[in-house]
Amino acid sequence: MNALVIDTSSWISFLAGGGSELVQQALDERRVHLPPIVAGELLSGRLSASDRRALTSLLDDLPLVPADRAHWYRVGRLRASLGQRGLAVSTPDAHVAQCVLDLGADLLTEDRIFSKLAGLAPLRLAPA
């Protein structure tokens, strides 16, 4: 099975007790990879101290997607390429997409921008 990157939108649904069953399945199979920006986005929410500790513990168990300088250069090139074709993508979303591309993974998301992006780049979306 392919590695799975989970976007912040799908994490939020999962953590709220809903969302795709694929999240728990992929966690159990230890194939979820964490983009650094997603960790930052998730931990920036309003959380109690105990929820923050539990979330941090969950995230600590996931392999972090490498994001060295070359990765960030690819993020910039991806954003530029998409912009030239009429799709404006935020840096965080381009980072998540580039993490998926770098890993050859699938992306689980509820954010429609990634469907548009997948039409312009070889981004594989996991069925929700």
Secondary structure as GFF3:
##gff-version 3
##sequence-region A 1 128
A	DSSP	beta_strand	4	6	.	.	.	ID=ss1
A	DSSP	alpha_helix	8	15	.	.	.	ID=ss2
A	DSSP	alpha_helix	21	28	.	.	.	ID=ss3
A	DSSP	beta_strand	32	33	.	.	.	ID=ss4
A	DSSP	alpha_helix	36	43	.	.	.	ID=ss5
A	DSSP	alpha_helix	49	60	.	.	.	ID=ss6
A	DSSP	alpha_helix	69	84	.	.	.	ID=ss7
A	DSSP	alpha_helix	91	103	.	.	.	ID=ss8
A	DSSP	beta_strand	106	108	.	.	.	ID=ss9
A	DSSP	alpha_helix	113	118	.	.	.	ID=ss10
A	DSSP	beta_strand	124	125	.	.	.	ID=ss11
###
